[in-house]
Amino acid sequence: MTRKLPKGIAGFPVAPFNEKGELDEKALEKNIQFLLDEGLESIFIACGSAEFQSLDKKEYETMIDVAVSTVKGKVPIYTGVGGNIKTALELAKVSEYKGVDGYLILPPYLIEGEQEGIYTYLRTIIESTSLNAIVYQRDNAVLQLPTLQKLIELPQLVGLKDGVGNIDLNIELTQVIGERLEWLNGMPMAEVTMPAYVPLGFNSYSSAISNYIPHISRMFYEALLNNDKKMVHDLYTDVILPINNIRKQRKGYAVSLIKAGMEIVGLPVGSTVRPPVISVEREHYEQLKNILKTTFEKYPKSNKKVLI
């Protein structure tokens, strides 16, 4: 089969909830369309930014349906699967039935396993369908080189997304395995660490801020690839590090701060989140609002469709 792989900046839509806490399909469609209009190279639906842990099966299926109908084959679509092995296998089958390109395998629920156990968990999911599979390395699912070398025998495995930040391990994995896999940076606010990842062969990353300031994501990545050190420095100083400092203030802001940013720029997703994630506190919301106001003034977006 032809395998459409993620390249460049990967979009991770949120799960917009209305005031009753129900999934808002229209808002999700606008979120996805916005990412497409801004030129993001792939869509990862129903993953961490979409509060994967809080979605029921019907909502999960609905999010995929909205993504497929909105994307219309323009870019690859990947879903999130994971948790306990039965649930992961069920969601993998759902993803295959819905006709997406692949899935991102999230860590198993809670328990830490030996390498053989992690290998079996991942292999079982990867072999369950013909879809592309990307392993998300983080928390209790960190692969050592011998484990990944066994997994790459499976043709469905096309990539590894790193959310750990162990540079020694990343060097070993990328230099031994090389172009057999696509390498994605999945660290929290990946722009912060991307300069350390690009030289190792990481050609893609998930950008949380692309949900509300995608032109900054693009400016930053192009500056990084073109070795424009001044632009990289300026974007770090004016935008990326200030937002990252807010994100680190509370657990769960990795999700809720995205929704706050989208609300500030006028995207109709609302700020409702599901427990245990908490909404952004007013003080931090105002701080983000001021950063975004300054961002649009200093780094204007041509023909921007959303306004502060």
C-alpha positions in Angstrom: 0.0 0.0 0.0 1.0 3.6 -0.5 2.1 5.0 2.9 1.4 8.7 3.4 3.9 9.9 6.0 3.8 13.0 8.2 6.3 15.7 7.2 6.9 19.2 8.5 4.6 20.7 11.0 1.9 18.3 12.3 -1.5 19.7 13.4 -3.2 18.3 16.5 -6.7 19.7 16.7 -8.4 20.0 20.1 -11.7 18.5 21.1 -14.1 21.5 21.3 -16.8 21.1 24.0 -19.9 23.2 24.3 -21.2 24.6 27.6 -22.9 21.2 28.2 -19.6 19.5 27.8 -20.6 17.8 24.5 -18.4 17.6 21.5 -19.0 20.5 19.1 -18.6 19.2 15.6 -18.8 22.5 13.8 -16.1 24.0 16.0 -13.9 20.9 15.3 -14.4 21.3 11.6 -13.3 25.0 11.8 -10.3 24.0 13.8 -9.2 21.4 11.2 -10.0 23.7 8.2 -7.9 26.5 9.8 -4.9 24.1 10.1 -5.4 23.1 6.5 -5.7 26.7 5.3 -2.4 27.5 7.1 -0.6 24.7 5.3 0.1 22.2 8.1 1.3 19.0 6.5 -0.7 16.4 8.6 -3.6 16.1 10.9 -3.5 14.0 14.1 -7.0 13.6 15.3 -8.2 12.4 18.7 -4.8 12.5 20.3 -3.4 14.1 23.4 -4.4 17.7 22.5 -7.9 16.4 22.0 -8.0 14.9 25.5 -7.8 11.4 24.2 -8.2 10.0 27.7 -11.6 11.7 28.1 -13.3 10.7 24.9 -15.9 7.9 24.6 -16.0 5.7 21.5 -18.8 7.6 19.8 -16.9 10.9 20.2 -13.8 9.3 19.0 -15.5 8.1 15.9 -17.2 11.4 15.3 -13.9 13.2 15.5 -12.5 10.9 12.8 -15.5 11.4 10.6 -15.2 15.2 10.8 -11.5 15.0 10.1 -11.9 12.7 7.1 -14.8 14.8 5.6 -12.8 18.1 6.1 -9.4 17.0 5.0 -10.6 15.2 1.9 -7.3 13.5 1.3 -5.3 16.7 1.2 -2.9 15.6 3.9 -2.3 12.4 5.9 -4.7 11.8 8.9 -3.5 9.9 11.9 -5.6 9.0 15.0 -4.5 8.3 18.5 -4.8 4.7 19.9 -3.5 3.4 23.2 -4.4 2.8 26.8 -5.2 -0.8 27.7 -4.5 -3.3 25.0 -8.1 -4.2 24.3 -9.1 -0.5 23.9 -6.1 0.2 21.7 -6.9 -2.7 19.4 -10.5 -1.6 19.2 -9.6 1.9 18.3 -7.1 0.7 15.7 -9.8 -1.3 14.0 -12.1 1.8 14.1 -9.3 3.8 12.5 -8.9 1.3 9.7 -12.6 1.1 9.1 -12.8 4.9 8.8 -10.1 5.0 6.2 -7.4 7.1 7.8 -3.7 6.8 7.0 -2.4 5.6 10.3 -2.3 6.0 14.0 -0.1 7.3 16.8 0.3 4.6 19.5 0.1 6.2 22.9 1.6 4.5 26.0 -0.3 1.7 27.8 -2.3 2.6 30.8 -0.3 3.4 33.9 1.8 0.2 34.3 5.5 0.2 33.5 6.6 -2.9 31.5 9.9 -4.5 30.7 11.2 -4.0 27.2 9.7 -7.3 26.1 6.3 -6.3 27.4 6.4 -2.9 25.7 7.5 -4.7 22.5 4.6 -7.1 22.6 2.1 -4.3 23.4 3.3 -2.3 20.3 3.7 -5.3 18.0 0.2 -6.5 18.8 -1.3 -3.2 17.9 0.8 -2.6 14.8 0.1 -6.1 13.4 -3.7 -5.7 14.0 -4.2 -3.6 10.9 -2.4 -2.6 7.6 -2.4 1.1 8.6 0.7 3.1 9.2 1.8 3.1 12.8 3.9 5.7 14.7 5.2 4.9 18.2 4.9 7.7 20.7 7.9 7.3 23.0 7.2 8.8 26.5 6.4 8.2 30.1 6.1 4.4 30.7 6.8 3.4 27.0 10.5 4.3 26.3 12.1 2.0 23.7 15.7 0.9 23.8 17.5 0.3 20.5 17.2 -3.5 20.5 13.5 -3.2 21.0 13.0 -0.7 18.2 15.2 -2.8 15.9 12.8 -5.7 16.3 9.8 -3.5 15.7 11.1 -2.1 12.4 10.8 -5.6 11.0 7.1 -4.7 10.8 6.4 -2.8 7.5 3.4 -0.9 9.1 5.8 0.9 11.5 6.7 4.1 9.8 7.8 6.5 12.5 8.8 7.3 16.1 7.6 10.4 18.0 9.8 11.3 20.9 8.3 12.9 24.0 11.1 12.0 26.4 14.0 14.3 25.4 16.8 11.8 26.1 19.3 13.1 23.6 21.8 10.2 24.1 19.0 7.7 23.3 17.8 9.8 20.3 21.3 9.9 18.9 21.6 6.2 19.2 18.2 5.4 17.6 18.4 7.9 14.7 22.0 7.1 13.8 21.6 3.3 13.8 18.1 3.1 12.3 18.3 6.2 10.1 15.8 6.8 7.3 13.9 3.6 7.9 11.6 5.7 10.1 10.2 9.2 10.1 11.3 11.0 13.3 8.9 13.4 15.0 9.6 15.7 17.9 6.7 15.3 20.4 8.2 17.1 23.3 6.0 19.6 25.2 5.9 22.8 23.1 8.3 21.2 20.6 9.5 24.5 19.2 11.6 24.8 22.4 13.7 21.7 21.7 13.5 21.5 17.9 17.0 23.0 17.3 18.5 20.0 19.1 16.3 17.5 17.1 16.8 18.8 13.5 20.5 17.7 13.2 19.5 14.2 14.3 17.1 13.7 11.4 13.8 14.8 13.0 11.9 16.3 10.1 8.5 16.8 11.7 7.1 18.0 15.0 3.8 18.6 16.7 3.1 22.3 17.2 0.6 23.2 20.0 0.7 26.9 19.1 -0.2 26.1 15.4 -3.8 25.9 16.6 -3.8 29.6 17.1 -0.6 31.2 15.7 0.4 28.8 12.9 2.2 31.5 11.0 4.7 31.7 14.0 5.2 27.9 13.8 6.0 28.3 10.1 8.3 31.3 10.6 10.2 29.5 13.3 10.6 26.2 11.5 11.7 27.9 8.3 14.1 30.1 10.2 15.6 27.0 11.9 16.0 25.1 8.7 17.6 28.2 7.0 19.9 28.8 9.9 18.4 32.2 10.5 19.7 32.5 14.0 18.4 36.0 14.6 14.8 35.1 13.7 15.0 32.0 15.8 16.3 34.1 18.7 13.6 36.8 18.3 10.8 34.3 18.1 12.1 32.5 21.2 12.3 35.8 23.1 9.1 37.4 22.0 6.7 34.4 21.6 7.8 30.9 22.3 9.5 31.1 25.6 6.9 33.5 27.2 4.1 31.1 26.2 6.1 28.1 27.4 6.6 29.8 30.7 2.8 30.1 31.1 2.3 26.5 30.0 4.6 25.3 32.8 2.6 27.1 35.5 -0.1 24.4 35.9 -0.5 20.7 35.0 -2.9 20.3 32.2 -2.0 23.6 30.5 -0.5 21.6 27.6 -4.2 21.2 26.6 -6.2 24.0 28.1 -3.7 26.7 27.1 -4.2 25.8 23.5 -8.0 26.3 23.8 -7.3 29.6 25.6 -5.1 30.8 22.7 -7.7 29.7 20.2 -10.4 31.6 22.0 -8.3 34.7 22.2 -7.7 34.8 18.5 -11.3 34.3 17.7 -11.6 30.6 16.9 -14.9 29.2 18.2 -13.7 26.3 20.3 -14.6 27.5 23.8 -12.5 26.9 26.8 -14.3 23.9 28.3 -12.0 21.0 29.3 -12.7 17.7 31.0 -11.3 16.6 34.3 -8.6 16.1 35.3 -7.5 18.9 33.0 -8.3 22.4 34.4 -9.1 25.6 32.6 -6.6 28.4 32.3 -6.7 30.8 35.3 -7.6 34.4 34.5 -4.2 35.8 35.3 -2.5 33.4 32.9 -5.2 34.0 30.3 -4.5 37.7 30.4 -0.8 37.1 30.1 -1.3 34.9 27.0 -3.6 37.5 25.6 -0.9 40.2 25.9 1.7 38.0 24.4 -0.5 37.2 21.4 -1.4 40.9 20.9 2.3 41.8 20.8 3.0 38.8 18.5 0.5 39.9 15.9 1.9 43.5 16.0 5.5 42.5 15.6 5.0 39.5 13.4 1.8 40.3 11.4 0.1 37.5 9.5 -0.9 38.4 5.9 -4.6 38.1 5.3 -5.2 36.7 8.7 -8.6 35.3 9.2 -8.7 35.7 13.0 -8.2 38.9 15.0 -7.3 39.6 18.6 
